[in-house]
Amino acid sequence: MTRYININGVRRKMTADEEAKFELDIQATNEYKQSKQQADTDKETKKASGKQKLLDLGLTEEEVKALIGV
């Protein structure tokens, strides 16, 4: 697929090198998004696990909220 680039108001076709770099940038961006989403999911999972452990130790819901700010 032909891709175009706009530099200083001038639209032209991308060179093969530019298209390859563009594809690598898209791939890197998608990998970053996936890793960020996984990190966010892991953080929430660990937070819930920690909260449950505190509840299992006998703390009340209000005490846990006071400790972790939730």
N, C-alpha and C positions, 0 to 999 in steps of 0.2 A: 504494500500500500504506500503510495506516495504521500509524504508528509511535507508540510510547508513550514517555513520559519519567517518571522517578521522582524527585521532588524532596521531600526530607524525609519519605520514606515515603508520599507521596501520588502515585499513578499517574494520569496523565492523557494524553490525546492531544496530540501535538506540534502546534504551530501550523504554518501553511504556511512561515513564516519560519524556524522551528526546523528543519523538515524540510529546507529548502533549505540551511541552514547545515550540517546534519548530512551531507548529500550532498557538499557541498564539502569537508568535513573528511575524509570517506572517500576522495574523489578525491586530496586532497593527501597523505594517508597512503600511498596506493598509489603515487603518483608518487615520494614519498620512498623507499619500499622499493625501487622499481625503480632509482632513482639510486644508492642505497647498494649494492645488489647489483652494479650495473655498475661502481661504483668499486672494490669488492672484487675483481671479476673482472679489471679493468684492473691493479690492484696485483699480483695473482698472475702475470699475463701478463708484466708488466714485470720482476718478480723472476726469473722463469724465463729471460727474454731476457737479463738482465744476467748471470745465472749462466752461461748458454751462452757469452756473449761472453768471460767470464773463462776458461772452459775452452778456447775457441778461441785465446786468447792464450798458452796453454801451461801454465796453472796446473793443479795436480792437484785432484782432487775434495776432498781433505782441506784444501788451501790455500783453496779457495773456501768451504768450510764454515767455516773459521776466520775468514775475512773477513766473511762475511755472516751468520754465526750460524745456519746451517741444517744 
